[in-house]
Amino acid sequence: MTSATAAFDDQQKELCAISVMRAMLEDYCAEKDVAFEEAFLEFASSRAYQMLFDFSTGLWREGPDYLRDLFDK
């Protein structure tokens, strides 16, 4: 039996990760009233960003609320 996530290649996982990140950052910007670029730079230097693009963590499969929770911590 194969894992369902094994069917995704790294490019597809990256597209999912970017989509989740963008949705999370848009919500974050609206709530915190900060520019997207500022929020992106803050997020890009976080542990949550590293985890999101380390596809072995599976974080790319989660939604923006889950990612936001990790980012806030």
C-alpha positions as semicolon CSV with decimal commas, in nm:
position;residue;x (nm);y (nm);z (nm)
1;M;0,000;0,000;0,000
2;T;0,134;0,346;-0,088
3;S;0,084;0,668;0,098
4;A;-0,146;0,921;-0,069
5;T;0,119;1,192;-0,025
6;A;0,373;0,983;-0,215
7;A;0,165;1,053;-0,528
8;F;0,263;1,422;-0,515
9;D;0,593;1,537;-0,657
10;D;0,796;1,818;-0,499
11;Q;0,666;2,077;-0,743
12;Q;0,306;1,998;-0,647
13;K;0,393;2,007;-0,278
14;E;0,562;2,344;-0,327
15;L;0,252;2,484;-0,500
16;C;0,037;2,366;-0,209
17;A;0,279;2,517;0,043
18;I;0,278;2,851;-0,138
19;S;-0,102;2,855;-0,153
20;V;-0,132;2,782;0,218
21;M;0,133;3,042;0,299
22;R;-0,034;3,310;0,088
23;A;-0,377;3,248;0,243
24;M;-0,229;3,256;0,593
25;L;-0,036;3,577;0,525
26;E;-0,339;3,750;0,373
27;D;-0,540;3,674;0,688
28;Y;-0,247;3,779;0,907
29;C;-0,209;4,111;0,722
30;A;-0,578;4,190;0,749
31;E;-0,583;4,114;1,121
32;K;-0,256;4,289;1,209
33;D;-0,292;4,572;0,954
34;V;0,059;4,520;0,813
35;A;0,185;4,519;0,456
36;F;0,210;4,180;0,286
37;E;0,581;4,230;0,217
38;E;0,651;4,298;0,585
39;A;0,455;3,993;0,695
40;F;0,624;3,777;0,431
41;L;0,973;3,881;0,544
42;E;0,883;3,807;0,906
43;F;0,737;3,469;0,812
44;A;1,029;3,379;0,583
45;S;1,268;3,405;0,877
46;S;1,055;3,182;1,102
47;R;1,076;2,817;1,195
48;A;0,724;2,769;1,053
49;Y;0,852;2,870;0,707
50;Q;1,135;2,617;0,730
51;M;0,890;2,347;0,834
52;L;0,644;2,438;0,556
53;F;0,904;2,388;0,284
54;D;1,055;2,077;0,445
55;F;0,806;1,851;0,270
56;S;0,884;1,560;0,501
57;T;0,693;1,741;0,780
58;G;0,368;1,725;0,583
59;L;0,286;2,082;0,687
60;W;0,218;2,168;0,323
61;R;-0,100;1,955;0,353
62;E;-0,243;2,159;0,639
63;G;-0,458;2,469;0,614
64;P;-0,375;2,834;0,674
65;D;-0,517;2,834;1,029
66;Y;-0,286;2,552;1,134
67;L;0,011;2,727;0,975
68;R;-0,083;3,054;1,146
69;D;-0,094;2,879;1,483
70;L;0,259;2,749;1,431
71;F;0,378;3,090;1,314
72;D;0,226;3,264;1,618
73;K;0,401;3,024;1,853
